[in-house]
Amino acid sequence: MIYEEEADYIMRMIKEMARVLFSLMLGKKYTQVELPKENKFSVSGKGLEDFTGLADQGKINEAENMLLESIDYKNREELAAAILFYEYVSEKGEEFLREHGYSLEEAAEGMKQIGEHAGYGELIKDLEL
């Protein structure tokens, strides 16, 4: 179990990584995730809502595995979907994540992996946990 201050720090780092990566990859200013019911982000034909829906059901590891197995790291829209997924998961709360065999640290590591595969590893290394 991590302390509340550490959890807050990890969540802030995830949000900062999301902001930096999203802005660099899509050239758009990024502030906060607000996922509309209908959004354009998908990975290999599966909409972001498919992955977040599994996360809502507590199937976070399953959703993450599906995402990482099918993502095209050269496709910026798919990378954006992955970033939004990790930020969404991080906002579920430590207790929910723990109950479903996941952690904030795993979400942060997933976000870092996306950044590295997208070619931004050097930029996000300064945001390491």
C-alpha positions as CSV (number, residue, x, y, z in Angstrom):
1,M,0.0,0.0,0.0
2,I,1.3,3.4,-0.8
3,Y,0.8,6.5,1.2
4,E,-1.8,9.1,0.2
5,E,0.9,11.7,-0.6
6,E,2.8,9.2,-2.8
7,A,-0.4,8.3,-4.6
8,D,-1.1,12.0,-5.2
9,Y,2.4,12.4,-6.6
10,I,2.0,9.4,-8.9
11,M,-1.3,10.7,-10.2
12,R,0.2,14.1,-10.8
13,M,3.1,12.6,-12.7
14,I,0.7,10.5,-14.8
15,K,-1.3,13.6,-15.6
16,E,1.9,15.5,-16.5
17,M,3.1,12.7,-18.8
18,A,-0.3,12.6,-20.4
19,R,-0.2,16.4,-21.0
20,V,3.3,16.4,-22.4
21,L,2.8,13.4,-24.7
22,F,-0.6,14.4,-25.9
23,S,0.6,17.8,-26.7
24,L,3.7,16.7,-28.5
25,M,2.1,13.9,-30.5
26,L,-1.1,15.6,-31.6
27,G,0.1,19.2,-31.5
28,K,-2.8,20.2,-29.3
29,K,-3.0,21.8,-25.9
30,Y,-4.0,19.3,-23.4
31,T,-5.6,20.1,-20.1
32,Q,-7.7,17.3,-18.6
33,V,-9.3,14.2,-19.7
34,E,-13.1,14.5,-20.2
35,L,-14.1,11.5,-22.2
36,P,-17.2,12.2,-24.2
37,K,-19.5,9.2,-24.8
38,E,-18.5,9.3,-28.5
39,N,-14.8,9.9,-29.1
40,K,-12.6,9.3,-32.1
41,F,-9.8,7.4,-30.4
42,S,-9.4,3.7,-31.0
43,V,-6.8,1.0,-31.1
44,S,-7.0,-1.6,-33.9
45,G,-10.7,-0.9,-34.4
46,K,-11.6,-1.1,-30.7
47,G,-12.9,2.2,-29.3
48,L,-11.3,3.8,-26.2
49,E,-14.7,3.2,-24.5
50,D,-14.1,-0.6,-25.0
51,F,-11.0,-0.4,-22.9
52,T,-12.3,2.0,-20.3
53,G,-15.5,-0.1,-20.1
54,L,-13.4,-3.1,-19.2
55,A,-11.5,-1.0,-16.6
56,D,-14.8,0.1,-15.1
57,Q,-15.7,-3.6,-14.7
58,G,-12.4,-4.2,-12.9
59,K,-10.8,-5.9,-15.8
60,I,-7.9,-3.4,-16.0
61,N,-5.1,-5.9,-16.7
62,E,-7.2,-7.5,-19.4
63,A,-7.9,-4.1,-21.0
64,E,-4.2,-3.1,-20.8
65,N,-3.1,-6.4,-22.3
66,M,-5.5,-6.0,-25.2
67,L,-4.4,-2.4,-25.7
68,L,-0.7,-3.2,-25.7
69,E,-1.0,-6.3,-27.9
70,S,-2.8,-4.4,-30.6
71,I,-1.5,-0.9,-30.6
72,D,0.3,0.5,-33.6
73,Y,3.0,2.7,-32.1
74,K,3.4,4.7,-35.3
75,N,-0.3,5.7,-35.2
76,R,-0.7,8.9,-33.2
77,E,-4.4,8.4,-32.7
78,E,-3.8,5.0,-31.2
79,L,-1.0,6.4,-28.9
80,A,-3.4,9.1,-27.8
81,A,-6.0,6.4,-27.0
82,A,-3.4,4.6,-24.8
83,I,-2.5,7.8,-23.0
84,L,-6.1,8.6,-22.3
85,F,-6.6,5.0,-21.1
86,Y,-3.8,5.2,-18.6
87,E,-5.0,8.6,-17.3
88,Y,-8.5,7.3,-17.0
89,V,-7.3,4.2,-15.1
90,S,-5.2,6.4,-12.7
91,E,-8.3,8.3,-11.8
92,K,-10.1,5.2,-10.6
93,G,-8.5,5.5,-7.2
94,E,-6.0,3.4,-5.4
95,E,-8.5,1.3,-3.5
96,F,-10.4,0.4,-6.7
97,L,-7.1,-0.4,-8.5
98,R,-5.9,-2.6,-5.6
99,E,-9.2,-4.5,-5.4
100,H,-8.7,-5.4,-9.1
101,G,-5.0,-6.3,-9.1
102,Y,-3.7,-3.1,-10.5
103,S,-1.8,-0.1,-9.2
104,L,-1.0,3.5,-9.9
105,E,2.6,2.5,-10.4
106,E,1.5,0.1,-13.2
107,A,-0.4,2.9,-14.8
108,A,2.6,5.2,-14.6
109,E,4.8,2.5,-16.1
110,G,2.4,1.9,-18.9
111,M,2.3,5.6,-19.7
112,K,6.1,5.7,-19.7
113,Q,6.2,2.7,-22.1
114,I,3.9,4.5,-24.5
115,G,6.1,7.6,-24.4
116,E,9.2,5.5,-25.0
117,H,7.7,3.6,-28.0
118,A,6.5,6.9,-29.4
119,G,10.0,8.3,-29.3
120,Y,9.7,10.6,-26.4
121,G,11.5,8.6,-23.8
122,E,14.1,11.3,-23.2
123,L,11.5,13.9,-22.5
124,I,9.5,11.8,-20.0
125,K,12.6,10.4,-18.2
126,D,12.6,13.7,-16.3
127,L,9.1,12.9,-15.0
128,E,10.2,9.6,-13.6
129,L,8.6,8.4,-10.4
